[in-house]
């Protein structure tokens, strides 16, 4: 897309579902300000009071091929707040963004590949929840 997927809520992107299936996009990045390197990751919303944006989580990870760095991977999570100044709430929407080169940050206007998906509850959490419901009083461990 011309504006980049960072301007659109993932639920409005073509092919987006909440079943854990991932969708992939090529798009250009844009800086948030004329000076500086920070990228624009704020979502356009119909309600101006609402603040929805992608937050980078963790460190940018290098991607290697036969010992040579070919690119980088960033992981971002979508956060939402009901009005400006309120504490953002983490959503289950996740983006893995990949760009070529050894630089940690992609350049303005550079094309990147983004994988977007709705992260469902982890399988181990489902099992733990089921076990907790089935056995409310666990047996003590015998030594």
MODELLER restraints for C-alpha pairs under 7 A, 6 or more apart:
rsr = mdl.restraints
at = mdl.atoms
rsr.add(forms.Gaussian(group=physical.xy_distance, feature=features.Distance(at['CA:1:A'], at['CA:27:A']), mean=5.97, stdev=0.5))
rsr.add(forms.Gaussian(group=physical.xy_distance, feature=features.Distance(at['CA:4:A'], at['CA:27:A']), mean=5.24, stdev=0.5))
rsr.add(forms.Gaussian(group=physical.xy_distance, feature=features.Distance(at['CA:4:A'], at['CA:28:A']), mean=5.79, stdev=0.5))
rsr.add(forms.Gaussian(group=physical.xy_distance, feature=features.Distance(at['CA:4:A'], at['CA:29:A']), mean=6.63, stdev=0.5))
rsr.add(forms.Gaussian(group=physical.xy_distance, feature=features.Distance(at['CA:5:A'], at['CA:27:A']), mean=6.89, stdev=0.5))
rsr.add(forms.Gaussian(group=physical.xy_distance, feature=features.Distance(at['CA:6:A'], at['CA:41:A']), mean=5.12, stdev=0.5))
rsr.add(forms.Gaussian(group=physical.xy_distance, feature=features.Distance(at['CA:6:A'], at['CA:42:A']), mean=6.49, stdev=0.5))
rsr.add(forms.Gaussian(group=physical.xy_distance, feature=features.Distance(at['CA:6:A'], at['CA:43:A']), mean=6.03, stdev=0.5))
rsr.add(forms.Gaussian(group=physical.xy_distance, feature=features.Distance(at['CA:7:A'], at['CA:41:A']), mean=6.89, stdev=0.5))
rsr.add(forms.Gaussian(group=physical.xy_distance, feature=features.Distance(at['CA:7:A'], at['CA:42:A']), mean=6.19, stdev=0.5))
rsr.add(forms.Gaussian(group=physical.xy_distance, feature=features.Distance(at['CA:7:A'], at['CA:43:A']), mean=4.38, stdev=0.5))
rsr.add(forms.Gaussian(group=physical.xy_distance, feature=features.Distance(at['CA:7:A'], at['CA:44:A']), mean=5.42, stdev=0.5))
rsr.add(forms.Gaussian(group=physical.xy_distance, feature=features.Distance(at['CA:8:A'], at['CA:43:A']), mean=5.43, stdev=0.5))
rsr.add(forms.Gaussian(group=physical.xy_distance, feature=features.Distance(at['CA:8:A'], at['CA:44:A']), mean=6.11, stdev=0.5))
rsr.add(forms.Gaussian(group=physical.xy_distance, feature=features.Distance(at['CA:9:A'], at['CA:43:A']), mean=6.08, stdev=0.5))
rsr.add(forms.Gaussian(group=physical.xy_distance, feature=features.Distance(at['CA:10:A'], at['CA:16:A']), mean=6.62, stdev=0.5))
rsr.add(forms.Gaussian(group=physical.xy_distance, feature=features.Distance(at['CA:15:A'], at['CA:23:A']), mean=6.54, stdev=0.5))
rsr.add(forms.Gaussian(group=physical.xy_distance, feature=features.Distance(at['CA:16:A'], at['CA:23:A']), mean=6.51, stdev=0.5))
rsr.add(forms.Gaussian(group=physical.xy_distance, feature=features.Distance(at['CA:18:A'], at['CA:118:A']), mean=5.14, stdev=0.5))
rsr.add(forms.Gaussian(group=physical.xy_distance, feature=features.Distance(at['CA:19:A'], at['CA:118:A']), mean=6.87, stdev=0.5))
rsr.add(forms.Gaussian(group=physical.xy_distance, feature=features.Distance(at['CA:20:A'], at['CA:117:A']), mean=5.80, stdev=0.5))
rsr.add(forms.Gaussian(group=physical.xy_distance, feature=features.Distance(at['CA:20:A'], at['CA:118:A']), mean=5.21, stdev=0.5))
rsr.add(forms.Gaussian(group=physical.xy_distance, feature=features.Distance(at['CA:20:A'], at['CA:119:A']), mean=5.69, stdev=0.5))
rsr.add(forms.Gaussian(group=physical.xy_distance, feature=features.Distance(at['CA:20:A'], at['CA:120:A']), mean=6.00, stdev=0.5))
rsr.add(forms.Gaussian(group=physical.xy_distance, feature=features.Distance(at['CA:21:A'], at['CA:117:A']), mean=6.03, stdev=0.5))
rsr.add(forms.Gaussian(group=physical.xy_distance, feature=features.Distance(at['CA:22:A'], at['CA:115:A']), mean=6.22, stdev=0.5))
rsr.add(forms.Gaussian(group=physical.xy_distance, feature=features.Distance(at['CA:22:A'], at['CA:116:A']), mean=5.43, stdev=0.5))
rsr.add(forms.Gaussian(group=physical.xy_distance, feature=features.Distance(at['CA:22:A'], at['CA:117:A']), mean=4.51, stdev=0.5))
rsr.add(forms.Gaussian(group=physical.xy_distance, feature=features.Distance(at['CA:23:A'], at['CA:115:A']), mean=5.62, stdev=0.5))
rsr.add(forms.Gaussian(group=physical.xy_distance, feature=features.Distance(at['CA:23:A'], at['CA:116:A']), mean=5.37, stdev=0.5))
rsr.add(forms.Gaussian(group=physical.xy_distance, feature=features.Distance(at['CA:23:A'], at['CA:117:A']), mean=6.54, stdev=0.5))
rsr.add(forms.Gaussian(group=physical.xy_distance, feature=features.Distance(at['CA:24:A'], at['CA:113:A']), mean=6.85, stdev=0.5))
rsr.add(forms.Gaussian(group=physical.xy_distance, feature=features.Distance(at['CA:24:A'], at['CA:114:A']), mean=5.52, stdev=0.5))
rsr.add(forms.Gaussian(group=physical.xy_distance, feature=features.Distance(at['CA:24:A'], at['CA:115:A']), mean=4.51, stdev=0.5))
rsr.add(forms.Gaussian(group=physical.xy_distance, feature=features.Distance(at['CA:24:A'], at['CA:116:A']), mean=6.38, stdev=0.5))
rsr.add(forms.Gaussian(group=physical.xy_distance, feature=features.Distance(at['CA:25:A'], at['CA:113:A']), mean=5.60, stdev=0.5))
rsr.add(forms.Gaussian(group=physical.xy_distance, feature=features.Distance(at['CA:25:A'], at['CA:114:A']), mean=5.28, stdev=0.5))
rsr.add(forms.Gaussian(group=physical.xy_distance, feature=features.Distance(at['CA:25:A'], at['CA:115:A']), mean=6.70, stdev=0.5))
rsr.add(forms.Gaussian(group=physical.xy_distance, feature=features.Distance(at['CA:26:A'], at['CA:111:A']), mean=6.37, stdev=0.5))
rsr.add(forms.Gaussian(group=physical.xy_distance, feature=features.Distance(at['CA:26:A'], at['CA:112:A']), mean=5.65, stdev=0.5))
rsr.add(forms.Gaussian(group=physical.xy_distance, feature=features.Distance(at['CA:26:A'], at['CA:113:A']), mean=4.61, stdev=0.5))
rsr.add(forms.Gaussian(group=physical.xy_distance, feature=features.Distance(at['CA:26:A'], at['CA:114:A']), mean=6.53, stdev=0.5))
rsr.add(forms.Gaussian(group=physical.xy_distance, feature=features.Distance(at['CA:27:A'], at['CA:111:A']), mean=5.26, stdev=0.5))
rsr.add(forms.Gaussian(group=physical.xy_distance, feature=features.Distance(at['CA:27:A'], at['CA:112:A']), mean=5.63, stdev=0.5))
rsr.add(forms.Gaussian(group=physical.xy_distance, feature=features.Distance(at['CA:27:A'], at['CA:113:A']), mean=6.61, stdev=0.5))
rsr.add(forms.Gaussian(group=physical.xy_distance, feature=features.Distance(at['CA:28:A'], at['CA:109:A']), mean=5.06, stdev=0.5))
rsr.add(forms.Gaussian(group=physical.xy_distance, feature=features.Distance(at['CA:28:A'], at['CA:110:A']), mean=5.31, stdev=0.5))
rsr.add(forms.Gaussian(group=physical.xy_distance, feature=features.Distance(at['CA:28:A'], at['CA:111:A']), mean=4.36, stdev=0.5))
rsr.add(forms.Gaussian(group=physical.xy_distance, feature=features.Distance(at['CA:28:A'], at['CA:112:A']), mean=6.20, stdev=0.5))
rsr.add(forms.Gaussian(group=physical.xy_distance, feature=features.Distance(at['CA:29:A'], at['CA:39:A']), mean=6.95, stdev=0.5))
rsr.add(forms.Gaussian(group=physical.xy_distance, feature=features.Distance(at['CA:29:A'], at['CA:108:A']), mean=5.87, stdev=0.5))
rsr.add(forms.Gaussian(group=physical.xy_distance, feature=features.Distance(at['CA:29:A'], at['CA:109:A']), mean=5.08, stdev=0.5))
rsr.add(forms.Gaussian(group=physical.xy_distance, feature=features.Distance(at['CA:29:A'], at['CA:110:A']), mean=5.89, stdev=0.5))
rsr.add(forms.Gaussian(group=physical.xy_distance, feature=features.Distance(at['CA:29:A'], at['CA:111:A']), mean=6.56, stdev=0.5))
rsr.add(forms.Gaussian(group=physical.xy_distance, feature=features.Distance(at['CA:30:A'], at['CA:39:A']), mean=5.71, stdev=0.5))
rsr.add(forms.Gaussian(group=physical.xy_distance, feature=features.Distance(at['CA:30:A'], at['CA:40:A']), mean=5.68, stdev=0.5))
rsr.add(forms.Gaussian(group=physical.xy_distance, feature=features.Distance(at['CA:30:A'], at['CA:108:A']), mean=5.39, stdev=0.5))
rsr.add(forms.Gaussian(group=physical.xy_distance, feature=features.Distance(at['CA:30:A'], at['CA:109:A']), mean=5.78, stdev=0.5))
rsr.add(forms.Gaussian(group=physical.xy_distance, feature=features.Distance(at['CA:31:A'], at['CA:37:A']), mean=6.10, stdev=0.5))
rsr.add(forms.Gaussian(group=physical.xy_distance, feature=features.Distance(at['CA:31:A'], at['CA:38:A']), mean=5.62, stdev=0.5))
rsr.add(forms.Gaussian(group=physical.xy_distance, feature=features.Distance(at['CA:31:A'], at['CA:39:A']), mean=4.20, stdev=0.5))
rsr.add(forms.Gaussian(group=physical.xy_distance, feature=features.Distance(at['CA:31:A'], at['CA:40:A']), mean=5.24, stdev=0.5))
rsr.add(forms.Gaussian(group=physical.xy_distance, feature=features.Distance(at['CA:31:A'], at['CA:108:A']), mean=6.01, stdev=0.5))
rsr.add(forms.Gaussian(group=physical.xy_distance, feature=features.Distance(at['CA:32:A'], at['CA:38:A']), mean=5.74, stdev=0.5))
rsr.add(forms.Gaussian(group=physical.xy_distance, feature=features.Distance(at['CA:32:A'], at['CA:39:A']), mean=4.98, stdev=0.5))
rsr.add(forms.Gaussian(group=physical.xy_distance, feature=features.Distance(at['CA:32:A'], at['CA:40:A']), mean=4.14, stdev=0.5))
rsr.add(forms.Gaussian(group=physical.xy_distance, feature=features.Distance(at['CA:41:A'], at['CA:53:A']), mean=5.49, stdev=0.5))
rsr.add(forms.Gaussian(group=physical.xy_distance, feature=features.Distance(at['CA:41:A'], at['CA:54:A']), mean=5.28, stdev=0.5))
rsr.add(forms.Gaussian(group=physical.xy_distance, feature=features.Distance(at['CA:42:A'], at['CA:52:A']), mean=6.02, stdev=0.5))
rsr.add(forms.Gaussian(group=physical.xy_distance, feature=features.Distance(at['CA:42:A'], at['CA:53:A']), mean=4.22, stdev=0.5))
rsr.add(forms.Gaussian(group=physical.xy_distance, feature=features.Distance(at['CA:42:A'], at['CA:54:A']), mean=6.56, stdev=0.5))
rsr.add(forms.Gaussian(group=physical.xy_distance, feature=features.Distance(at['CA:43:A'], at['CA:52:A']), mean=5.38, stdev=0.5))
rsr.add(forms.Gaussian(group=physical.xy_distance, feature=features.Distance(at['CA:43:A'], at['CA:53:A']), mean=5.46, stdev=0.5))
rsr.add(forms.Gaussian(group=physical.xy_distance, feature=features.Distance(at['CA:49:A'], at['CA:82:A']), mean=6.79, stdev=0.5))
rsr.add(forms.Gaussian(group=physical.xy_distance, feature=features.Distance(at['CA:49:A'], at['CA:83:A']), mean=4.69, stdev=0.5))
rsr.add(forms.Gaussian(group=physical.xy_distance, feature=features.Distance(at['CA:49:A'], at['CA:84:A']), mean=6.01, stdev=0.5))
rsr.add(forms.Gaussian(group=physical.xy_distance, feature=features.Distance(at['CA:50:A'], at['CA:81:A']), mean=5.94, stdev=0.5))
rsr.add(forms.Gaussian(group=physical.xy_distance, feature=features.Distance(at['CA:50:A'], at['CA:82:A']), mean=4.79, stdev=0.5))
rsr.add(forms.Gaussian(group=physical.xy_distance, feature=features.Distance(at['CA:50:A'], at['CA:83:A']), mean=4.77, stdev=0.5))
rsr.add(forms.Gaussian(group=physical.xy_distance, feature=features.Distance(at['CA:50:A'], at['CA:84:A']), mean=6.66, stdev=0.5))
rsr.add(forms.Gaussian(group=physical.xy_distance, feature=features.Distance(at['CA:51:A'], at['CA:80:A']), mean=5.71, stdev=0.5))
rsr.add(forms.Gaussian(group=physical.xy_distance, feature=features.Distance(at['CA:51:A'], at['CA:81:A']), mean=5.18, stdev=0.5))
rsr.add(forms.Gaussian(group=physical.xy_distance, feature=features.Distance(at['CA:51:A'], at['CA:82:A']), mean=6.54, stdev=0.5))
rsr.add(forms.Gaussian(group=physical.xy_distance, feature=features.Distance(at['CA:51:A'], at['CA:83:A']), mean=6.24, stdev=0.5))
rsr.add(forms.Gaussian(group=physical.xy_distance, feature=features.Distance(at['CA:51:A'], at['CA:84:A']), mean=6.25, stdev=0.5))
rsr.add(forms.Gaussian(group=physical.xy_distance, feature=features.Distance(at['CA:52:A'], at['CA:79:A']), mean=5.76, stdev=0.5))
rsr.add(forms.Gaussian(group=physical.xy_distance, feature=features.Distance(at['CA:52:A'], at['CA:80:A']), mean=4.41, stdev=0.5))
rsr.add(forms.Gaussian(group=physical.xy_distance, feature=features.Distance(at['CA:52:A'], at['CA:81:A']), mean=6.48, stdev=0.5))
rsr.add(forms.Gaussian(group=physical.xy_distance, feature=features.Distance(at['CA:53:A'], at['CA:78:A']), mean=5.69, stdev=0.5))
rsr.add(forms.Gaussian(group=physical.xy_distance, feature=features.Distance(at['CA:53:A'], at['CA:79:A']), mean=5.57, stdev=0.5))
rsr.add(forms.Gaussian(group=physical.xy_distance, feature=features.Distance(at['CA:53:A'], at['CA:80:A']), mean=6.66, stdev=0.5))
rsr.add(forms.Gaussian(group=physical.xy_distance, feature=features.Distance(at['CA:54:A'], at['CA:76:A']), mean=5.86, stdev=0.5))
rsr.add(forms.Gaussian(group=physical.xy_distance, feature=features.Distance(at['CA:54:A'], at['CA:77:A']), mean=5.49, stdev=0.5))
rsr.add(forms.Gaussian(group=physical.xy_distance, feature=features.Distance(at['CA:54:A'], at['CA:78:A']), mean=4.42, stdev=0.5))
rsr.add(forms.Gaussian(group=physical.xy_distance, feature=features.Distance(at['CA:54:A'], at['CA:79:A']), mean=6.17, stdev=0.5))
rsr.add(forms.Gaussian(group=physical.xy_distance, feature=features.Distance(at['CA:55:A'], at['CA:76:A']), mean=5.23, stdev=0.5))
rsr.add(forms.Gaussian(group=physical.xy_distance, feature=features.Distance(at['CA:55:A'], at['CA:77:A']), mean=5.43, stdev=0.5))
rsr.add(forms.Gaussian(group=physical.xy_distance, feature=features.Distance(at['CA:55:A'], at['CA:78:A']), mean=6.25, stdev=0.5))
rsr.add(forms.Gaussian(group=physical.xy_distance, feature=features.Distance(at['CA:55:A'], at['CA:79:A']), mean=6.88, stdev=0.5))
rsr.add(forms.Gaussian(group=physical.xy_distance, feature=features.Distance(at['CA:56:A'], at['CA:74:A']), mean=6.94, stdev=0.5))
rsr.add(forms.Gaussian(group=physical.xy_distance, feature=features.Distance(at['CA:56:A'], at['CA:75:A']), mean=5.85, stdev=0.5))
rsr.add(forms.Gaussian(group=physical.xy_distance, feature=features.Distance(at['CA:56:A'], at['CA:76:A']), mean=4.21, stdev=0.5))
rsr.add(forms.Gaussian(group=physical.xy_distance, feature=features.Distance(at['CA:56:A'], at['CA:77:A']), mean=6.53, stdev=0.5))
rsr.add(forms.Gaussian(group=physical.xy_distance, feature=features.Distance(at['CA:57:A'], at['CA:75:A']), mean=5.70, stdev=0.5))
rsr.add(forms.Gaussian(group=physical.xy_distance, feature=features.Distance(at['CA:57:A'], at['CA:76:A']), mean=5.44, stdev=0.5))
rsr.add(forms.Gaussian(group=physical.xy_distance, feature=features.Distance(at['CA:57:A'], at['CA:77:A']), mean=6.91, stdev=0.5))
rsr.add(forms.Gaussian(group=physical.xy_distance, feature=features.Distance(at['CA:60:A'], at['CA:72:A']), mean=6.48, stdev=0.5))
rsr.add(forms.Gaussian(group=physical.xy_distance, feature=features.Distance(at['CA:60:A'], at['CA:73:A']), mean=5.71, stdev=0.5))
rsr.add(forms.Gaussian(group=physical.xy_distance, feature=features.Distance(at['CA:60:A'], at['CA:74:A']), mean=4.92, stdev=0.5))
rsr.add(forms.Gaussian(group=physical.xy_distance, feature=features.Distance(at['CA:60:A'], at['CA:104:A']), mean=6.39, stdev=0.5))
rsr.add(forms.Gaussian(group=physical.xy_distance, feature=features.Distance(at['CA:61:A'], at['CA:72:A']), mean=5.50, stdev=0.5))
rsr.add(forms.Gaussian(group=physical.xy_distance, feature=features.Distance(at['CA:61:A'], at['CA:73:A']), mean=5.16, stdev=0.5))
rsr.add(forms.Gaussian(group=physical.xy_distance, feature=features.Distance(at['CA:61:A'], at['CA:74:A']), mean=6.58, stdev=0.5))
rsr.add(forms.Gaussian(group=physical.xy_distance, feature=features.Distance(at['CA:62:A'], at['CA:69:A']), mean=6.46, stdev=0.5))
rsr.add(forms.Gaussian(group=physical.xy_distance, feature=features.Distance(at['CA:62:A'], at['CA:71:A']), mean=5.98, stdev=0.5))
rsr.add(forms.Gaussian(group=physical.xy_distance, feature=features.Distance(at['CA:62:A'], at['CA:72:A']), mean=4.42, stdev=0.5))
rsr.add(forms.Gaussian(group=physical.xy_distance, feature=features.Distance(at['CA:62:A'], at['CA:73:A']), mean=6.38, stdev=0.5))
rsr.add(forms.Gaussian(group=physical.xy_distance, feature=features.Distance(at['CA:63:A'], at['CA:69:A']), mean=5.64, stdev=0.5))
rsr.add(forms.Gaussian(group=physical.xy_distance, feature=features.Distance(at['CA:63:A'], at['CA:70:A']), mean=5.81, stdev=0.5))
rsr.add(forms.Gaussian(group=physical.xy_distance, feature=features.Distance(at['CA:63:A'], at['CA:71:A']), mean=5.09, stdev=0.5))
rsr.add(forms.Gaussian(group=physical.xy_distance, feature=features.Distance(at['CA:63:A'], at['CA:72:A']), mean=5.27, stdev=0.5))
rsr.add(forms.Gaussian(group=physical.xy_distance, feature=features.Distance(at['CA:63:A'], at['CA:73:A']), mean=6.90, stdev=0.5))
rsr.add(forms.Gaussian(group=physical.xy_distance, feature=features.Distance(at['CA:64:A'], at['CA:70:A']), mean=5.56, stdev=0.5))
rsr.add(forms.Gaussian(group=physical.xy_distance, feature=features.Distance(at['CA:69:A'], at['CA:102:A']), mean=6.10, stdev=0.5))
rsr.add(forms.Gaussian(group=physical.xy_distance, feature=features.Distance(at['CA:70:A'], at['CA:100:A']), mean=5.91, stdev=0.5))
rsr.add(forms.Gaussian(group=physical.xy_distance, feature=features.Distance(at['CA:70:A'], at['CA:101:A']), mean=5.50, stdev=0.5))
rsr.add(forms.Gaussian(group=physical.xy_distance, feature=features.Distance(at['CA:70:A'], at['CA:102:A']), mean=6.49, stdev=0.5))
rsr.add(forms.Gaussian(group=physical.xy_distance, feature=features.Distance(at['CA:71:A'], at['CA:98:A']), mean=6.99, stdev=0.5))
rsr.add(forms.Gaussian(group=physical.xy_distance, feature=features.Distance(at['CA:71:A'], at['CA:99:A']), mean=5.46, stdev=0.5))
rsr.add(forms.Gaussian(group=physical.xy_distance, feature=features.Distance(at['CA:71:A'], at['CA:100:A']), mean=4.03, stdev=0.5))
rsr.add(forms.Gaussian(group=physical.xy_distance, feature=features.Distance(at['CA:71:A'], at['CA:101:A']), mean=4.56, stdev=0.5))
rsr.add(forms.Gaussian(group=physical.xy_distance, feature=features.Distance(at['CA:71:A'], at['CA:102:A']), mean=5.62, stdev=0.5))
rsr.add(forms.Gaussian(group=physical.xy_distance, feature=features.Distance(at['CA:72:A'], at['CA:98:A']), mean=5.63, stdev=0.5))
rsr.add(forms.Gaussian(group=physical.xy_distance, feature=features.Distance(at['CA:72:A'], at['CA:99:A']), mean=5.54, stdev=0.5))
rsr.add(forms.Gaussian(group=physical.xy_distance, feature=features.Distance(at['CA:72:A'], at['CA:100:A']), mean=6.51, stdev=0.5))
rsr.add(forms.Gaussian(group=physical.xy_distance, feature=features.Distance(at['CA:72:A'], at['CA:104:A']), mean=6.55, stdev=0.5))
rsr.add(forms.Gaussian(group=physical.xy_distance, feature=features.Distance(at['CA:73:A'], at['CA:96:A']), mean=6.65, stdev=0.5))
rsr.add(forms.Gaussian(group=physical.xy_distance, feature=features.Distance(at['CA:73:A'], at['CA:97:A']), mean=5.56, stdev=0.5))
rsr.add(forms.Gaussian(group=physical.xy_distance, feature=features.Distance(at['CA:73:A'], at['CA:98:A']), mean=4.60, stdev=0.5))
rsr.add(forms.Gaussian(group=physical.xy_distance, feature=features.Distance(at['CA:73:A'], at['CA:99:A']), mean=6.82, stdev=0.5))
rsr.add(forms.Gaussian(group=physical.xy_distance, feature=features.Distance(at['CA:74:A'], at['CA:96:A']), mean=5.75, stdev=0.5))
rsr.add(forms.Gaussian(group=physical.xy_distance, feature=features.Distance(at['CA:74:A'], at['CA:97:A']), mean=5.11, stdev=0.5))
rsr.add(forms.Gaussian(group=physical.xy_distance, feature=features.Distance(at['CA:74:A'], at['CA:98:A']), mean=6.55, stdev=0.5))
rsr.add(forms.Gaussian(group=physical.xy_distance, feature=features.Distance(at['CA:75:A'], at['CA:95:A']), mean=5.79, stdev=0.5))
rsr.add(forms.Gaussian(group=physical.xy_distance, feature=features.Distance(at['CA:75:A'], at['CA:96:A']), mean=4.66, stdev=0.5))
rsr.add(forms.Gaussian(group=physical.xy_distance, feature=features.Distance(at['CA:75:A'], at['CA:97:A']), mean=6.35, stdev=0.5))
rsr.add(forms.Gaussian(group=physical.xy_distance, feature=features.Distance(at['CA:76:A'], at['CA:94:A']), mean=5.81, stdev=0.5))
rsr.add(forms.Gaussian(group=physical.xy_distance, feature=features.Distance(at['CA:76:A'], at['CA:95:A']), mean=5.06, stdev=0.5))
rsr.add(forms.Gaussian(group=physical.xy_distance, feature=features.Distance(at['CA:76:A'], at['CA:96:A']), mean=6.44, stdev=0.5))
rsr.add(forms.Gaussian(group=physical.xy_distance, feature=features.Distance(at['CA:77:A'], at['CA:93:A']), mean=5.95, stdev=0.5))
rsr.add(forms.Gaussian(group=physical.xy_distance, feature=features.Distance(at['CA:77:A'], at['CA:94:A']), mean=4.66, stdev=0.5))
rsr.add(forms.Gaussian(group=physical.xy_distance, feature=features.Distance(at['CA:77:A'], at['CA:95:A']), mean=6.31, stdev=0.5))
rsr.add(forms.Gaussian(group=physical.xy_distance, feature=features.Distance(at['CA:78:A'], at['CA:90:A']), mean=6.28, stdev=0.5))
rsr.add(forms.Gaussian(group=physical.xy_distance, feature=features.Distance(at['CA:78:A'], at['CA:91:A']), mean=5.56, stdev=0.5))
rsr.add(forms.Gaussian(group=physical.xy_distance, feature=features.Distance(at['CA:78:A'], at['CA:93:A']), mean=5.53, stdev=0.5))
rsr.add(forms.Gaussian(group=physical.xy_distance, feature=features.Distance(at['CA:78:A'], at['CA:94:A']), mean=6.45, stdev=0.5))
rsr.add(forms.Gaussian(group=physical.xy_distance, feature=features.Distance(at['CA:79:A'], at['CA:88:A']), mean=5.64, stdev=0.5))
rsr.add(forms.Gaussian(group=physical.xy_distance, feature=features.Distance(at['CA:79:A'], at['CA:89:A']), mean=5.30, stdev=0.5))
rsr.add(forms.Gaussian(group=physical.xy_distance, feature=features.Distance(at['CA:79:A'], at['CA:90:A']), mean=4.50, stdev=0.5))
rsr.add(forms.Gaussian(group=physical.xy_distance, feature=features.Distance(at['CA:79:A'], at['CA:91:A']), mean=5.60, stdev=0.5))
rsr.add(forms.Gaussian(group=physical.xy_distance, feature=features.Distance(at['CA:80:A'], at['CA:88:A']), mean=5.10, stdev=0.5))
rsr.add(forms.Gaussian(group=physical.xy_distance, feature=features.Distance(at['CA:80:A'], at['CA:89:A']), mean=5.21, stdev=0.5))
rsr.add(forms.Gaussian(group=physical.xy_distance, feature=features.Distance(at['CA:80:A'], at['CA:90:A']), mean=6.59, stdev=0.5))
rsr.add(forms.Gaussian(group=physical.xy_distance, feature=features.Distance(at['CA:81:A'], at['CA:87:A']), mean=6.18, stdev=0.5))
rsr.add(forms.Gaussian(group=physical.xy_distance, feature=features.Distance(at['CA:81:A'], at['CA:88:A']), mean=4.42, stdev=0.5))
rsr.add(forms.Gaussian(group=physical.xy_distance, feature=features.Distance(at['CA:81:A'], at['CA:89:A']), mean=6.01, stdev=0.5))
rsr.add(forms.Gaussian(group=physical.xy_distance, feature=features.Distance(at['CA:92:A'], at['CA:118:A']), mean=5.43, stdev=0.5))
rsr.add(forms.Gaussian(group=physical.xy_distance, feature=features.Distance(at['CA:92:A'], at['CA:119:A']), mean=5.15, stdev=0.5))
rsr.add(forms.Gaussian(group=physical.xy_distance, feature=features.Distance(at['CA:93:A'], at['CA:117:A']), mean=5.88, stdev=0.5))
rsr.add(forms.Gaussian(group=physical.xy_distance, feature=features.Distance(at['CA:93:A'], at['CA:118:A']), mean=4.50, stdev=0.5))
rsr.add(forms.Gaussian(group=physical.xy_distance, feature=features.Distance(at['CA:93:A'], at['CA:119:A']), mean=6.15, stdev=0.5))
rsr.add(forms.Gaussian(group=physical.xy_distance, feature=features.Distance(at['CA:94:A'], at['CA:116:A']), mean=5.73, stdev=0.5))
rsr.add(forms.Gaussian(group=physical.xy_distance, feature=features.Distance(at['CA:94:A'], at['CA:117:A']), mean=5.55, stdev=0.5))
rsr.add(forms.Gaussian(group=physical.xy_distance, feature=features.Distance(at['CA:94:A'], at['CA:118:A']), mean=6.18, stdev=0.5))
rsr.add(forms.Gaussian(group=physical.xy_distance, feature=features.Distance(at['CA:94:A'], at['CA:119:A']), mean=6.65, stdev=0.5))
rsr.add(forms.Gaussian(group=physical.xy_distance, feature=features.Distance(at['CA:95:A'], at['CA:114:A']), mean=6.34, stdev=0.5))
rsr.add(forms.Gaussian(group=physical.xy_distance, feature=features.Distance(at['CA:95:A'], at['CA:115:A']), mean=5.55, stdev=0.5))
rsr.add(forms.Gaussian(group=physical.xy_distance, feature=features.Distance(at['CA:95:A'], at['CA:116:A']), mean=4.49, stdev=0.5))
rsr.add(forms.Gaussian(group=physical.xy_distance, feature=features.Distance(at['CA:95:A'], at['CA:117:A']), mean=6.69, stdev=0.5))
rsr.add(forms.Gaussian(group=physical.xy_distance, feature=features.Distance(at['CA:96:A'], at['CA:114:A']), mean=5.55, stdev=0.5))
rsr.add(forms.Gaussian(group=physical.xy_distance, feature=features.Distance(at['CA:96:A'], at['CA:115:A']), mean=5.07, stdev=0.5))
rsr.add(forms.Gaussian(group=physical.xy_distance, feature=features.Distance(at['CA:96:A'], at['CA:116:A']), mean=6.53, stdev=0.5))
rsr.add(forms.Gaussian(group=physical.xy_distance, feature=features.Distance(at['CA:97:A'], at['CA:112:A']), mean=6.72, stdev=0.5))
rsr.add(forms.Gaussian(group=physical.xy_distance, feature=features.Distance(at['CA:97:A'], at['CA:113:A']), mean=5.77, stdev=0.5))
rsr.add(forms.Gaussian(group=physical.xy_distance, feature=features.Distance(at['CA:97:A'], at['CA:114:A']), mean=4.34, stdev=0.5))
rsr.add(forms.Gaussian(group=physical.xy_distance, feature=features.Distance(at['CA:97:A'], at['CA:115:A']), mean=6.43, stdev=0.5))
rsr.add(forms.Gaussian(group=physical.xy_distance, feature=features.Distance(at['CA:98:A'], at['CA:112:A']), mean=5.67, stdev=0.5))
rsr.add(forms.Gaussian(group=physical.xy_distance, feature=features.Distance(at['CA:98:A'], at['CA:113:A']), mean=5.19, stdev=0.5))
rsr.add(forms.Gaussian(group=physical.xy_distance, feature=features.Distance(at['CA:98:A'], at['CA:114:A']), mean=6.25, stdev=0.5))
rsr.add(forms.Gaussian(group=physical.xy_distance, feature=features.Distance(at['CA:99:A'], at['CA:106:A']), mean=6.39, stdev=0.5))
rsr.add(forms.Gaussian(group=physical.xy_distance, feature=features.Distance(at['CA:99:A'], at['CA:112:A']), mean=4.87, stdev=0.5))
rsr.add(forms.Gaussian(group=physical.xy_distance, feature=features.Distance(at['CA:99:A'], at['CA:113:A']), mean=6.61, stdev=0.5))
